[in-house]
Amino acid sequence: DFDSPWLLVGEPRDNPHALDPQIGQSGRVRFFELTANGFEERQTVHGSPQSYLGSSVSIDGDVALIGAPGWKIDGPGHNRAHVFRRDGTGTW
């Protein structure tokens, strides 16, 4: 059952730093909105190096929860979940 006009696509292994393997996969999440023409991409959010942002995604109304299991704070293994809220202009 799909009751939201929004679709989130997580790409945790997206690596915009492919030329520098020391940085690793940052990941990204793409936000699509359902329109009369189908789903149209509205926004992309990129993670920090080695965060694997987008490994899990969930949405409920105007709130999205996005997982980043590789998030680095003090070293490896610090998982993080990011909360995004859509504002009145449609930006997450």
N, C-alpha and C positions, 0 to 999 in steps of 0.2 A: 504494500500500500504506500503510495507516494503522494503526500499531501502538501508538499512544499514547492514553490516555484524555483527553488535553488538546488543546485547540484554541486557538490564539492568533490574534486578529484585530487587525491593525494599522490604525489610522486616523490617518495622518500629517498630515492636513489638519484634524483636529479643532481647533476654536478656541473654547475656553471664554471667551476675552476678545474676543468679536466686537464689543463696543462700543468697543474700543480697538485700532484697526488698527495702531498703533505696536508692539504686542506681537507680533502675528503668530501663526501656527499653532504650537501646542505639540505637538499629536499625543497619541495615547493608544494603549494596548494593552489589550485585554480578554481575560481568561483564562476559558475555558470548560472544564468537566469533563464527560465523558460519564457519564451515570447511566442507570438503568433508564428514566427519562422523557425521555431525549435529552440534548443538551448544555445545561448550566445554567451561567450566568455566576457565577464565584466571586470575581473580583477585577478591578479596573481600575487601571492605572498611567498617570499623566499625565506628559507631558514638560515641560521648561522652555520658556519663550517662544522661538519660532522654532527649536525643535530638530527638528520634524517626526518625533518619536518614533513608531516603528511603521512606518517606510517599508520595513523588511524584518524578518521574524521567522523564527526557527528554534527548534526544540525537540528535545531528545534526552534522554529520561528526565526527570530532575528539574532539568535545566538548560535555560534559555531564553536565546537571544541575540537582542537587539533593536537595530535600527539607528536612528540619529538623525543624518542627514546635515547638518542645519543647526545643530548644536550650537555655541554661541558661547563661545569661550574668549578669544581675542585678536582676534576679528573673524570675518568670514564664511569659510566653506569648511573649517571644522574638523569632520571627521566623527568620530563616536563610536559604539562598539558597547557596549551595556550587557549585563552578564551577570546573570541572576537565577537563584537556586537556590530550589527549594521545600523548606521546612523540614518537620519532622515533623507540624506542625499543618495542613499544606496551604497555607500562605501563601507566596507568591512574594516 
